[in-house]
Structure formats: structure tokens, C-alpha cells
Amino acid sequence: MKKRRRTSFLLAYKAEEALRKAVAEAIAEHRRKGVPIAIWRNGKVVRIPAEQIEVREPQVEYRVSPRKRKKN
């Protein structure tokens, strides 16, 4: 059971990282093509013109270090 939880836990982090990268790529593409984006700010939809879009690298907040294997 532990292995299953760990696997799903790691999969969730990988999925979140992939989502962050996809969003960053989509935002960068909007900027390149000159297409505004819409965001949710203070309970309202706000359109950001392409020239005001800030393109940032996605931040990966979670790092899972591999466990050391026990030697027999």
C-alpha cells in the first residue's frame, strides 16, 4: 500500500510540473503572436494586452529526492 501512495504522490508532482510548463508555453505563445490573455483578478475577468504579458520560467516548487537503497 505504501508503494502505491508514493507512486501516486510522485505522479501528482509530475502532473503539476507538466501543467506549469504548458501554461508558461501558452502565455509565451500569446505574447509572441500579439494575442491578449484573460485572467481572473479580484473576482473579475481582466484582459491583459500582449505587450504587457510577463513571460516567466515555470517554478518547480517540489523536489523529491530518491531514497537510498539499503545494502544487504
PDB file of N, H, CA, C and O in Angstrom:
ATOM      1  N   MET A   1       0.817  -1.199   0.000  1.00  0.00           N
ATOM      2  CA  MET A   1       0.000   0.000   0.000  1.00  0.00           C
ATOM      3  C   MET A   1       0.863   1.266   0.000  1.00  0.00           C
ATOM      4  O   MET A   1       0.523   2.255  -0.649  1.00  0.00           O
ATOM      5  N   LYS A   2       1.978   1.227   0.732  1.00  0.00           N
ATOM      6  H   LYS A   2       2.254   0.423   1.259  1.00  0.00           H
ATOM      7  CA  LYS A   2       2.844   2.397   0.779  1.00  0.00           C
ATOM      8  C   LYS A   2       3.385   2.749  -0.591  1.00  0.00           C
ATOM      9  O   LYS A   2       3.427   3.922  -0.962  1.00  0.00           O
ATOM     10  N   LYS A   3       3.801   1.739  -1.350  1.00  0.00           N
ATOM     11  H   LYS A   3       3.767   0.786  -1.049  1.00  0.00           H
ATOM     12  CA  LYS A   3       4.364   1.986  -2.661  1.00  0.00           C
ATOM     13  C   LYS A   3       3.339   2.654  -3.572  1.00  0.00           C
ATOM     14  O   LYS A   3       3.684   3.542  -4.353  1.00  0.00           O
ATOM     15  N   ARG A   4       2.102   2.237  -3.476  1.00  0.00           N
ATOM     16  H   ARG A   4       1.822   1.516  -2.842  1.00  0.00           H
ATOM     17  CA  ARG A   4       1.046   2.817  -4.307  1.00  0.00           C
ATOM     18  C   ARG A   4       0.845   4.287  -3.966  1.00  0.00           C
ATOM     19  O   ARG A   4       0.697   5.115  -4.865  1.00  0.00           O
ATOM     20  N   ARG A   5       0.837   4.617  -2.690  1.00  0.00           N
ATOM     21  H   ARG A   5       0.957   3.944  -1.960  1.00  0.00           H
ATOM     22  CA  ARG A   5       0.672   6.014  -2.278  1.00  0.00           C
ATOM     23  C   ARG A   5       1.844   6.855  -2.755  1.00  0.00           C
ATOM     24  O   ARG A   5       1.655   7.970  -3.242  1.00  0.00           O
ATOM     25  N   ARG A   6       3.045   6.330  -2.620  1.00  0.00           N
ATOM     26  H   ARG A   6       3.199   5.425  -2.225  1.00  0.00           H
ATOM     27  CA  ARG A   6       4.233   7.077  -3.043  1.00  0.00           C
ATOM     28  C   ARG A   6       4.197   7.314  -4.549  1.00  0.00           C
ATOM     29  O   ARG A   6       4.528   8.403  -5.018  1.00  0.00           O
ATOM     30  N   THR A   7       3.797   6.297  -5.301  1.00  0.00           N
ATOM     31  H   THR A   7       3.528   5.413  -4.919  1.00  0.00           H
ATOM     32  CA  THR A   7       3.735   6.425  -6.750  1.00  0.00           C
ATOM     33  C   THR A   7       2.716   7.482  -7.153  1.00  0.00           C
ATOM     34  O   THR A   7       3.001   8.312  -8.016  1.00  0.00           O
ATOM     35  N   SER A   8       1.549   7.466  -6.553  1.00  0.00           N
ATOM     36  H   SER A   8       1.318   6.791  -5.852  1.00  0.00           H
ATOM     37  CA  SER A   8       0.527   8.462  -6.896  1.00  0.00           C
ATOM     38  C   SER A   8       0.954   9.848  -6.441  1.00  0.00           C
ATOM     39  O   SER A   8       0.626  10.845  -7.084  1.00  0.00           O
ATOM     40  N   PHE A   9       1.684   9.914  -5.333  1.00  0.00           N
ATOM     41  H   PHE A   9       1.951   9.104  -4.810  1.00  0.00           H
ATOM     42  CA  PHE A   9       2.203  11.181  -4.823  1.00  0.00           C
ATOM     43  C   PHE A   9       3.194  11.772  -5.829  1.00  0.00           C
ATOM     44  O   PHE A   9       3.116  12.957  -6.153  1.00  0.00           O
ATOM     45  N   LEU A  10       4.120  10.951  -6.321  1.00  0.00           N
ATOM     46  H   LEU A  10       4.183   9.989  -6.058  1.00  0.00           H
ATOM     47  CA  LEU A  10       5.098  11.411  -7.304  1.00  0.00           C
ATOM     48  C   LEU A  10       4.420  11.778  -8.612  1.00  0.00           C
ATOM     49  O   LEU A  10       4.800  12.757  -9.253  1.00  0.00           O
ATOM     50  N   LEU A  11       3.433  11.014  -9.009  1.00  0.00           N
ATOM     51  H   LEU A  11       3.124  10.218  -8.487  1.00  0.00           H
ATOM     52  CA  LEU A  11       2.708  11.294 -10.240  1.00  0.00           C
ATOM     53  C   LEU A  11       2.003  12.654 -10.156  1.00  0.00           C
ATOM     54  O   LEU A  11       1.957  13.391 -11.140  1.00  0.00           O
ATOM     55  N   ALA A  12       1.465  12.976  -9.001  1.00  0.00           N
ATOM     56  H   ALA A  12       1.503  12.377  -8.202  1.00  0.00           H
ATOM     57  CA  ALA A  12       0.800  14.268  -8.818  1.00  0.00           C
ATOM     58  C   ALA A  12       1.790  15.420  -9.009  1.00  0.00           C
ATOM     59  O   ALA A  12       1.447  16.431  -9.621  1.00  0.00           O
ATOM     60  N   TYR A  13       3.002  15.276  -8.495  1.00  0.00           N
ATOM     61  H   TYR A  13       3.280  14.454  -7.998  1.00  0.00           H
ATOM     62  CA  TYR A  13       4.009  16.319  -8.670  1.00  0.00           C
ATOM     63  C   TYR A  13       4.418  16.454 -10.133  1.00  0.00           C
ATOM     64  O   TYR A  13       4.583  17.564 -10.638  1.00  0.00           O
ATOM     65  N   LYS A  14       4.579  15.331 -10.804  1.00  0.00           N
ATOM     66  H   LYS A  14       4.445  14.429 -10.394  1.00  0.00           H
ATOM     67  CA  LYS A  14       4.936  15.369 -12.219  1.00  0.00           C
ATOM     68  C   LYS A  14       3.828  16.021 -13.041  1.00  0.00           C
ATOM     69  O   LYS A  14       4.107  16.785 -13.965  1.00  0.00           O
ATOM     70  N   ALA A  15       2.583  15.724 -12.711  1.00  0.00           N
ATOM     71  H   ALA A  15       2.356  15.103 -11.960  1.00  0.00           H
ATOM     72  CA  ALA A  15       1.447  16.314 -13.423  1.00  0.00           C
ATOM     73  C   ALA A  15       1.406  17.821 -13.206  1.00  0.00           C
ATOM     74  O   ALA A  15       1.162  18.579 -14.145  1.00  0.00           O
ATOM     75  N   GLU A  16       1.642  18.253 -11.982  1.00  0.00           N
ATOM     76  H   GLU A  16       1.840  17.637 -11.219  1.00  0.00           H
ATOM     77  CA  GLU A  16       1.642  19.690 -11.696  1.00  0.00           C
ATOM     78  C   GLU A  16       2.773  20.390 -12.434  1.00  0.00           C
ATOM     79  O   GLU A  16       2.583  21.486 -12.962  1.00  0.00           O
ATOM     80  N   GLU A  17       3.934  19.777 -12.477  1.00  0.00           N
ATOM     81  H   GLU A  17       4.088  18.886 -12.049  1.00  0.00           H
ATOM     82  CA  GLU A  17       5.067  20.363 -13.191  1.00  0.00           C
ATOM     83  C   GLU A  17       4.756  20.478 -14.683  1.00  0.00           C
ATOM     84  O   GLU A  17       5.060  21.498 -15.301  1.00  0.00           O
ATOM     85  N   ALA A  18       4.159  19.451 -15.260  1.00  0.00           N
ATOM     86  H   ALA A  18       3.911  18.622 -14.758  1.00  0.00           H
ATOM     87  CA  ALA A  18       3.791  19.483 -16.675  1.00  0.00           C
ATOM     88  C   ALA A  18       2.763  20.581 -16.948  1.00  0.00           C
ATOM     89  O   ALA A  18       2.836  21.268 -17.967  1.00  0.00           O
ATOM     90  N   LEU A  19       1.815  20.740 -16.040  1.00  0.00           N
ATOM     91  H   LEU A  19       1.756  20.182 -15.213  1.00  0.00           H
ATOM     92  CA  LEU A  19       0.804  21.784 -16.195  1.00  0.00           C
ATOM     93  C   LEU A  19       1.434  23.169 -16.145  1.00  0.00           C
ATOM     94  O   LEU A  19       1.089  24.038 -16.946  1.00  0.00           O
ATOM     95  N   ARG A  20       2.349  23.378 -15.215  1.00  0.00           N
ATOM     96  H   ARG A  20       2.630  22.672 -14.565  1.00  0.00           H
ATOM     97  CA  ARG A  20       3.033  24.675 -15.119  1.00  0.00           C
ATOM     98  C   ARG A  20       3.801  24.995 -16.400  1.00  0.00           C
ATOM     99  O   ARG A  20       3.775  26.129 -16.876  1.00  0.00           O
ATOM    100  N   LYS A  21       4.483  23.995 -16.954  1.00  0.00           N
ATOM    101  H   LYS A  21       4.505  23.073 -16.567  1.00  0.00           H
ATOM    102  CA  LYS A  21       5.236  24.202 -18.191  1.00  0.00           C
ATOM    103  C   LYS A  21       4.296  24.529 -19.345  1.00  0.00           C
ATOM    104  O   LYS A  21       4.588  25.411 -20.153  1.00  0.00           O
ATOM    105  N   ALA A  22       3.174  23.826 -19.427  1.00  0.00           N
ATOM    106  H   ALA A  22       2.937  23.109 -18.771  1.00  0.00           H
ATOM    107  CA  ALA A  22       2.213  24.051 -20.508  1.00  0.00           C
ATOM    108  C   ALA A  22       1.621  25.459 -20.426  1.00  0.00           C
ATOM    109  O   ALA A  22       1.439  26.115 -21.451  1.00  0.00           O
ATOM    110  N   VAL A  23       1.324  25.919 -19.224  1.00  0.00           N
ATOM    111  H   VAL A  23       1.471  25.386 -18.391  1.00  0.00           H
ATOM    112  CA  VAL A  23       0.776  27.272 -19.052  1.00  0.00           C
ATOM    113  C   VAL A  23       1.822  28.310 -19.453  1.00  0.00           C
ATOM    114  O   VAL A  23       1.498  29.280 -20.139  1.00  0.00           O
ATOM    115  N   ALA A  24       3.069  28.115 -19.034  1.00  0.00           N
ATOM    116  H   ALA A  24       3.332  27.327 -18.477  1.00  0.00           H
ATOM    117  CA  ALA A  24       4.141  29.053 -19.384  1.00  0.00           C
ATOM    118  C   ALA A  24       4.320  29.122 -20.905  1.00  0.00           C
ATOM    119  O   ALA A  24       4.511  30.205 -21.458  1.00  0.00           O
ATOM    120  N   GLU A  25       4.258  27.979 -21.576  1.00  0.00           N
ATOM    121  H   GLU A  25       4.102  27.099 -21.128  1.00  0.00           H
ATOM    122  CA  GLU A  25       4.388  27.952 -23.037  1.00  0.00           C
ATOM    123  C   GLU A  25       3.211  28.659 -23.705  1.00  0.00           C
ATOM    124  O   GLU A  25       3.397  29.390 -24.677  1.00  0.00           O
ATOM    125  N   ALA A  26       2.009  28.445 -23.189  1.00  0.00           N
ATOM    126  H   ALA A  26       1.858  27.851 -22.399  1.00  0.00           H
ATOM    127  CA  ALA A  26       0.820  29.092 -23.764  1.00  0.00           C
ATOM    128  C   ALA A  26       0.894  30.609 -23.602  1.00  0.00           C
ATOM    129  O   ALA A  26       0.547  31.349 -24.522  1.00  0.00           O
ATOM    130  N   ILE A  27       1.340  31.069 -22.449  1.00  0.00           N
ATOM    131  H   ILE A  27       1.623  30.468 -21.701  1.00  0.00           H
ATOM    132  CA  ILE A  27       1.464  32.512 -22.211  1.00  0.00           C
ATOM    133  C   ILE A  27       2.519  33.111 -23.137  1.00  0.00           C
ATOM    134  O   ILE A  27       2.310  34.179 -23.712  1.00  0.00           O
ATOM    135  N   ALA A  28       3.651  32.423 -23.281  1.00  0.00           N
ATOM    136  H   ALA A  28       3.821  31.555 -22.814  1.00  0.00           H
ATOM    137  CA  ALA A  28       4.710  32.906 -24.175  1.00  0.00           C
ATOM    138  C   ALA A  28       4.215  32.974 -25.619  1.00  0.00           C
ATOM    139  O   ALA A  28       4.556  33.903 -26.351  1.00  0.00           O
ATOM    140  N   GLU A  29       3.420  32.000 -26.024  1.00  0.00           N
ATOM    141  H   GLU A  29       3.143  31.245 -25.429  1.00  0.00           H
ATOM    142  CA  GLU A  29       2.887  31.990 -27.384  1.00  0.00           C
ATOM    143  C   GLU A  29       1.924  33.162 -27.601  1.00  0.00           C
ATOM    144  O   GLU A  29       1.935  33.775 -28.668  1.00  0.00           O
ATOM    145  N   HIS A  30       1.110  33.474 -26.626  1.00  0.00           N
ATOM    146  H   HIS A  30       1.101  32.977 -25.759  1.00  0.00           H
ATOM    147  CA  HIS A  30       0.208  34.628 -26.731  1.00  0.00           C
ATOM    148  C   HIS A  30       1.020  35.904 -26.920  1.00  0.00           C
ATOM    149  O   HIS A  30       0.683  36.747 -27.751  1.00  0.00           O
ATOM    150  N   ARG A  31       2.084  36.037 -26.151  1.00  0.00           N
ATOM    151  H   ARG A  31       2.359  35.352 -25.476  1.00  0.00           H
ATOM    152  CA  ARG A  31       2.941  37.233 -26.258  1.00  0.00           C
ATOM    153  C   ARG A  31       3.550  37.326 -27.660  1.00  0.00           C
ATOM    154  O   ARG A  31       3.527  38.391 -28.277  1.00  0.00           O
ATOM    155  N   ARG A  32       4.097  36.207 -28.165  1.00  0.00           N
ATOM    156  H   ARG A  32       4.116  35.342 -27.663  1.00  0.00           H
ATOM    157  CA  ARG A  32       4.732  36.201 -29.497  1.00  0.00           C
ATOM    158  C   ARG A  32       3.745  36.559 -30.603  1.00  0.00           C
ATOM    159  O   ARG A  32       4.081  37.288 -31.537  1.00  0.00           O
ATOM    160  N   LYS A  33       2.524  36.039 -30.489  1.00  0.00           N
ATOM    161  H   LYS A  33       2.251  35.446 -29.731  1.00  0.00           H
ATOM    162  CA  LYS A  33       1.526  36.258 -31.547  1.00  0.00           C
ATOM    163  C   LYS A  33       0.749  37.568 -31.384  1.00  0.00           C
ATOM    164  O   LYS A  33      -0.015  37.958 -32.266  1.00  0.00           O
ATOM    165  N   GLY A  34       0.953  38.244 -30.247  1.00  0.00           N
ATOM    166  H   GLY A  34       1.574  37.928 -29.530  1.00  0.00           H
ATOM    167  CA  GLY A  34       0.254  39.509 -30.034  1.00  0.00           C
ATOM    168  C   GLY A  34      -1.193  39.346 -29.615  1.00  0.00           C
ATOM    169  O   GLY A  34      -2.014  40.235 -29.841  1.00  0.00           O
ATOM    170  N   VAL A  35      -1.511  38.211 -29.004  1.00  0.00           N
ATOM    171  H   VAL A  35      -0.845  37.488 -28.820  1.00  0.00           H
ATOM    172  CA  VAL A  35      -2.885  37.927 -28.589  1.00  0.00           C
ATOM    173  C   VAL A  35      -3.012  38.180 -27.081  1.00  0.00           C
ATOM    174  O   VAL A  35      -2.210  37.658 -26.307  1.00  0.00           O
ATOM    175  N   PRO A  36      -4.000  38.968 -26.650  1.00  0.00           N
ATOM    176  CA  PRO A  36      -4.161  39.205 -25.209  1.00  0.00           C
ATOM    177  C   PRO A  36      -4.600  37.933 -24.479  1.00  0.00           C
ATOM    178  O   PRO A  36      -5.128  37.000 -25.085  1.00  0.00           O
ATOM    179  N   ILE A  37      -4.372  37.919 -23.177  1.00  0.00           N
ATOM    180  H   ILE A  37      -3.944  38.676 -22.684  1.00  0.00           H
ATOM    181  CA  ILE A  37      -4.837  36.804 -22.353  1.00  0.00           C
ATOM    182  C   ILE A  37      -5.863  37.333 -21.363  1.00  0.00           C
ATOM    183  O   ILE A  37      -5.891  38.525 -21.055  1.00  0.00           O
ATOM    184  N   ALA A  38      -6.695  36.445 -20.875  1.00  0.00           N
ATOM    185  H   ALA A  38      -6.673  35.477 -21.126  1.00  0.00           H
ATOM    186  CA  ALA A  38      -7.688  36.801 -19.864  1.00  0.00           C
ATOM    187  C   ALA A  38      -7.316  36.084 -18.572  1.00  0.00           C
ATOM    188  O   ALA A  38      -7.008  34.892 -18.575  1.00  0.00           O
ATOM    189  N   ILE A  39      -7.348  36.826 -17.469  1.00  0.00           N
ATOM    190  H   ILE A  39      -7.598  37.795 -17.466  1.00  0.00           H
ATOM    191  CA  ILE A  39      -7.051  36.257 -16.154  1.00  0.00           C
ATOM    192  C   ILE A  39      -8.167  36.624 -15.191  1.00  0.00           C
ATOM    193  O   ILE A  39      -8.977  37.509 -15.470  1.00  0.00           O
ATOM    194  N   TRP A  40      -8.204  35.944 -14.065  1.00  0.00           N
ATOM    195  H   TRP A  40      -7.547  35.226 -13.838  1.00  0.00           H
ATOM    196  CA  TRP A  40      -9.179  36.209 -13.023  1.00  0.00           C
ATOM    197  C   TRP A  40      -8.471  37.003 -11.932  1.00  0.00           C
ATOM    198  O   TRP A  40      -7.515  36.511 -11.333  1.00  0.00           O
ATOM    199  N   ARG A  41      -8.931  38.236 -11.665  1.00  0.00           N
ATOM    200  H   ARG A  41      -9.708  38.635 -12.152  1.00  0.00           H
ATOM    201  CA  ARG A  41      -8.302  39.084 -10.659  1.00  0.00           C
ATOM    202  C   ARG A  41      -9.387  39.776  -9.826  1.00  0.00           C
ATOM    203  O   ARG A  41     -10.247  40.474 -10.363  1.00  0.00           O
ATOM    204  N   ASN A  42      -9.331  39.574  -8.533  1.00  0.00           N
ATOM    205  H   ASN A  42      -8.632  39.007  -8.096  1.00  0.00           H
ATOM    206  CA  ASN A  42     -10.283  40.197  -7.606  1.00  0.00           C
ATOM    207  C   ASN A  42     -11.739  39.923  -7.982  1.00  0.00           C
ATOM    208  O   ASN A  42     -12.582  40.818  -7.913  1.00  0.00           O
ATOM    209  N   GLY A  43     -12.024  38.703  -8.372  1.00  0.00           N
ATOM    210  H   GLY A  43     -11.340  37.976  -8.428  1.00  0.00           H
ATOM    211  CA  GLY A  43     -13.390  38.311  -8.684  1.00  0.00           C
ATOM    212  C   GLY A  43     -13.902  38.759 -10.030  1.00  0.00           C
ATOM    213  O   GLY A  43     -15.094  38.638 -10.314  1.00  0.00           O
ATOM    214  N   LYS A  44     -13.004  39.283 -10.879  1.00  0.00           N
ATOM    215  H   LYS A  44     -12.036  39.382 -10.649  1.00  0.00           H
ATOM    216  CA  LYS A  44     -13.423  39.743 -12.202  1.00  0.00           C
ATOM    217  C   LYS A  44     -12.453  39.231 -13.260  1.00  0.00           C
ATOM    218  O   LYS A  44     -11.292  38.939 -12.971  1.00  0.00           O
ATOM    219  N   VAL A  45     -12.948  39.126 -14.491  1.00  0.00           N
ATOM    220  H   VAL A  45     -13.891  39.363 -14.727  1.00  0.00           H
ATOM    221  CA  VAL A  45     -12.097  38.754 -15.618  1.00  0.00           C
ATOM    222  C   VAL A  45     -11.419  40.023 -16.126  1.00  0.00           C
ATOM    223  O   VAL A  45     -12.063  41.042 -16.373  1.00  0.00           O
ATOM    224  N   VAL A  46     -10.087  39.924 -16.273  1.00  0.00           N
ATOM    225  H   VAL A  46      -9.564  39.096 -16.072  1.00  0.00           H
ATOM    226  CA  VAL A  46      -9.302  41.067 -16.749  1.00  0.00           C
ATOM    227  C   VAL A  46      -8.516  40.626 -17.978  1.00  0.00           C
ATOM    228  O   VAL A  46      -7.884  39.570 -17.968  1.00  0.00           O
ATOM    229  N   ARG A  47      -8.556  41.435 -19.038  1.00  0.00           N
ATOM    230  H   ARG A  47      -9.070  42.293 -19.047  1.00  0.00           H
ATOM    231  CA  ARG A  47      -7.775  41.136 -20.247  1.00  0.00           C
ATOM    232  C   ARG A  47      -6.438  41.863 -20.169  1.00  0.00           C
ATOM    233  O   ARG A  47      -6.380  43.061 -19.890  1.00  0.00           O
ATOM    234  N   ILE A  48      -5.373  41.120 -20.420  1.00  0.00           N
ATOM    235  H   ILE A  48      -5.420  40.147 -20.647  1.00  0.00           H
ATOM    236  CA  ILE A  48      -4.022  41.676 -20.404  1.00  0.00           C
ATOM    237  C   ILE A  48      -3.548  41.781 -21.856  1.00  0.00           C
ATOM    238  O   ILE A  48      -3.473  40.768 -22.552  1.00  0.00           O
ATOM    239  N   PRO A  49      -3.228  42.989 -22.319  1.00  0.00           N
ATOM    240  CA  PRO A  49      -2.721  43.126 -23.692  1.00  0.00           C
ATOM    241  C   PRO A  49      -1.397  42.379 -23.855  1.00  0.00           C
ATOM    242  O   PRO A  49      -0.633  42.241 -22.900  1.00  0.00           O
ATOM    243  N   ALA A  50      -1.136  41.905 -25.062  1.00  0.00           N
ATOM    244  H   ALA A  50      -1.757  42.017 -25.837  1.00  0.00           H
ATOM    245  CA  ALA A  50       0.058  41.083 -25.323  1.00  0.00           C
ATOM    246  C   ALA A  50       1.343  41.789 -24.922  1.00  0.00           C
ATOM    247  O   ALA A  50       2.262  41.152 -24.407  1.00  0.00           O
ATOM    248  N   GLU A  51       1.423  43.094 -25.150  1.00  0.00           N
ATOM    249  H   GLU A  51       0.676  43.612 -25.569  1.00  0.00           H
ATOM    250  CA  GLU A  51       2.661  43.819 -24.826  1.00  0.00           C
ATOM    251  C   GLU A  51       2.909  43.943 -23.319  1.00  0.00           C
ATOM    252  O   GLU A  51       4.018  44.277 -22.903  1.00  0.00           O
ATOM    253  N   GLN A  52       1.893  43.678 -22.506  1.00  0.00           N
ATOM    254  H   GLN A  52       0.992  43.406 -22.844  1.00  0.00           H
ATOM    255  CA  GLN A  52       2.049  43.738 -21.044  1.00  0.00           C
ATOM    256  C   GLN A  52       2.216  42.360 -20.399  1.00  0.00           C
ATOM    257  O   GLN A  52       2.372  42.259 -19.182  1.00  0.00           O
ATOM    258  N   ILE A  53       2.183  41.317 -21.199  1.00  0.00           N
ATOM    259  H   ILE A  53       2.057  41.399 -22.187  1.00  0.00           H
ATOM    260  CA  ILE A  53       2.320  39.961 -20.660  1.00  0.00           C
ATOM    261  C   ILE A  53       3.758  39.731 -20.226  1.00  0.00           C
ATOM    262  O   ILE A  53       4.689  39.963 -20.997  1.00  0.00           O
ATOM    263  N   GLU A  54       3.939  39.273 -18.988  1.00  0.00           N
ATOM    264  H   GLU A  54       3.182  39.084 -18.362  1.00  0.00           H
ATOM    265  CA  GLU A  54       5.263  38.931 -18.473  1.00  0.00           C
ATOM    266  C   GLU A  54       5.466  37.431 -18.647  1.00  0.00           C
ATOM    267  O   GLU A  54       4.692  36.631 -18.123  1.00  0.00           O
ATOM    268  N   VAL A  55       6.492  37.059 -19.371  1.00  0.00           N
ATOM    269  H   VAL A  55       7.122  37.709 -19.796  1.00  0.00           H
ATOM    270  CA  VAL A  55       6.796  35.650 -19.591  1.00  0.00           C
ATOM    271  C   VAL A  55       7.852  35.237 -18.585  1.00  0.00           C
ATOM    272  O   VAL A  55       8.944  35.804 -18.551  1.00  0.00           O
ATOM    273  N   ARG A  56       7.525  34.245 -17.762  1.00  0.00           N
ATOM    274  H   ARG A  56       6.637  33.784 -17.789  1.00  0.00           H
ATOM    275  CA  ARG A  56       8.450  33.741 -16.752  1.00  0.00           C
ATOM    276  C   ARG A  56       8.634  32.246 -16.937  1.00  0.00           C
ATOM    277  O   ARG A  56       7.767  31.557 -17.474  1.00  0.00           O
ATOM    278  N   GLU A  57       9.762  31.766 -16.488  1.00  0.00           N
ATOM    279  H   GLU A  57      10.467  32.326 -16.051  1.00  0.00           H
ATOM    280  CA  GLU A  57      10.005  30.326 -16.484  1.00  0.00           C
ATOM    281  C   GLU A  57       9.149  29.705 -15.389  1.00  0.00           C
ATOM    282  O   GLU A  57       9.006  30.290 -14.315  1.00  0.00           O
ATOM    283  N   PRO A  58       8.581  28.541 -15.640  1.00  0.00           N
ATOM    284  CA  PRO A  58       7.770  27.907 -14.594  1.00  0.00           C
ATOM    285  C   PRO A  58       8.634  27.535 -13.392  1.00  0.00           C
ATOM    286  O   PRO A  58       9.751  27.042 -13.547  1.00  0.00           O
ATOM    287  N   GLN A  59       8.118  27.770 -12.221  1.00  0.00           N
ATOM    288  H   GLN A  59       7.211  28.170 -12.094  1.00  0.00           H
ATOM    289  CA  GLN A  59       8.821  27.441 -10.990  1.00  0.00           C
ATOM    290  C   GLN A  59       8.412  26.056 -10.531  1.00  0.00           C
ATOM    291  O   GLN A  59       7.223  25.757 -10.415  1.00  0.00           O
ATOM    292  N   VAL A  60       9.375  25.234 -10.277  1.00  0.00           N
ATOM    293  H   VAL A  60      10.340  25.478 -10.372  1.00  0.00           H
ATOM    294  CA  VAL A  60       9.105  23.903  -9.746  1.00  0.00           C
ATOM    295  C   VAL A  60       9.377  23.981  -8.253  1.00  0.00           C
ATOM    296  O   VAL A  60      10.516  24.171  -7.826  1.00  0.00           O
ATOM    297  N   GLU A  61       8.329  23.834  -7.472  1.00  0.00           N
ATOM    298  H   GLU A  61       7.403  23.680  -7.819  1.00  0.00           H
ATOM    299  CA  GLU A  61       8.461  24.008  -6.025  1.00  0.00           C
ATOM    300  C   GLU A  61       8.794  22.710  -5.299  1.00  0.00           C
ATOM    301  O   GLU A  61       9.335  22.730  -4.194  1.00  0.00           O
ATOM    302  N   TYR A  62       8.473  21.596  -5.916  1.00  0.00           N
ATOM    303  H   TYR A  62       8.034  21.579  -6.814  1.00  0.00           H
ATOM    304  CA  TYR A  62       8.610  20.329  -5.215  1.00  0.00           C
ATOM    305  C   TYR A  62       9.720  19.495  -5.823  1.00  0.00           C
ATOM    306  O   TYR A  62       9.772  19.293  -7.037  1.00  0.00           O
ATOM    307  N   ARG A  63      10.589  19.024  -4.981  1.00  0.00           N
ATOM    308  H   ARG A  63      10.546  19.188  -3.996  1.00  0.00           H
ATOM    309  CA  ARG A  63      11.640  18.107  -5.400  1.00  0.00           C
ATOM    310  C   ARG A  63      11.613  16.916  -4.466  1.00  0.00           C
ATOM    311  O   ARG A  63      11.661  17.069  -3.246  1.00  0.00           O
ATOM    312  N   VAL A  64      11.538  15.767  -5.028  1.00  0.00           N
ATOM    313  H   VAL A  64      11.499  15.643  -6.020  1.00  0.00           H
ATOM    314  CA  VAL A  64      11.531  14.554  -4.230  1.00  0.00           C
ATOM    315  C   VAL A  64      12.849  13.848  -4.478  1.00  0.00           C
ATOM    316  O   VAL A  64      13.146  13.435  -5.599  1.00  0.00           O
ATOM    317  N   SER A  65      13.631  13.713  -3.427  1.00  0.00           N
ATOM    318  H   SER A  65      13.390  14.048  -2.516  1.00  0.00           H
ATOM    319  CA  SER A  65      14.921  13.053  -3.589  1.00  0.00           C
ATOM    320  C   SER A  65      14.731  11.545  -3.485  1.00  0.00           C
ATOM    321  O   SER A  65      13.931  11.064  -2.682  1.00  0.00           O
ATOM    322  N   PRO A  66      15.469  10.808  -4.298  1.00  0.00           N
ATOM    323  CA  PRO A  66      15.340   9.347  -4.234  1.00  0.00           C
ATOM    324  C   PRO A  66      15.881   8.820  -2.913  1.00  0.00           C
ATOM    325  O   PRO A  66      16.858   9.336  -2.370  1.00  0.00           O
ATOM    326  N   ARG A  67      15.236   7.801  -2.419  1.00  0.00           N
ATOM    327  H   ARG A  67      14.442   7.382  -2.860  1.00  0.00           H
ATOM    328  CA  ARG A  67      15.690   7.202  -1.159  1.00  0.00           C
ATOM    329  C   ARG A  67      16.906   6.340  -1.414  1.00  0.00           C
ATOM    330  O   ARG A  67      17.038   5.716  -2.467  1.00  0.00           O
ATOM    331  N   LYS A  68      17.772   6.316  -0.455  1.00  0.00           N
ATOM    332  H   LYS A  68      17.665   6.823   0.400  1.00  0.00           H
ATOM    333  CA  LYS A  68      18.949   5.456  -0.574  1.00  0.00           C
ATOM    334  C   LYS A  68      18.534   4.018  -0.341  1.00  0.00           C
ATOM    335  O   LYS A  68      17.761   3.715   0.568  1.00  0.00           O
ATOM    336  N   ARG A  69      19.047   3.158  -1.157  1.00  0.00           N
ATOM    337  H   ARG A  69      19.676   3.404  -1.895  1.00  0.00           H
ATOM    338  CA  ARG A  69      18.727   1.734  -1.015  1.00  0.00           C
ATOM    339  C   ARG A  69      19.570   1.144   0.092  1.00  0.00           C
ATOM    340  O   ARG A  69      20.733   1.499   0.286  1.00  0.00           O
ATOM    341  N   LYS A  70      18.950   0.240   0.804  1.00  0.00           N
ATOM    342  H   LYS A  70      18.006  -0.048   0.647  1.00  0.00           H
ATOM    343  CA  LYS A  70      19.666  -0.465   1.872  1.00  0.00           C
ATOM    344  C   LYS A  70      20.535  -1.545   1.262  1.00  0.00           C
ATOM    345  O   LYS A  70      20.092  -2.290   0.388  1.00  0.00           O
ATOM    346  N   LYS A  71      21.766  -1.629   1.719  1.00  0.00           N
ATOM    347  H   LYS A  71      22.127  -1.024   2.429  1.00  0.00           H
ATOM    348  CA  LYS A  71      22.667  -2.676   1.256  1.00  0.00           C
ATOM    349  C   LYS A  71      22.573  -3.856   2.196  1.00  0.00           C
ATOM    350  O   LYS A  71      22.540  -3.682   3.414  1.00  0.00           O
ATOM    351  N   ASN A  72      22.529  -5.044   1.649  1.00  0.00           N
ATOM    352  H   ASN A  72      22.556  -5.186   0.659  1.00  0.00           H
ATOM    353  CA  ASN A  72      22.440  -6.245   2.466  1.00  0.00           C
ATOM    354  C   ASN A  72      23.795  -6.702   2.906  1.00  0.00           C
ATOM    355  O   ASN A  72      23.910  -7.707   3.608  1.00  0.00           O
TER     356      ASN A  72
END
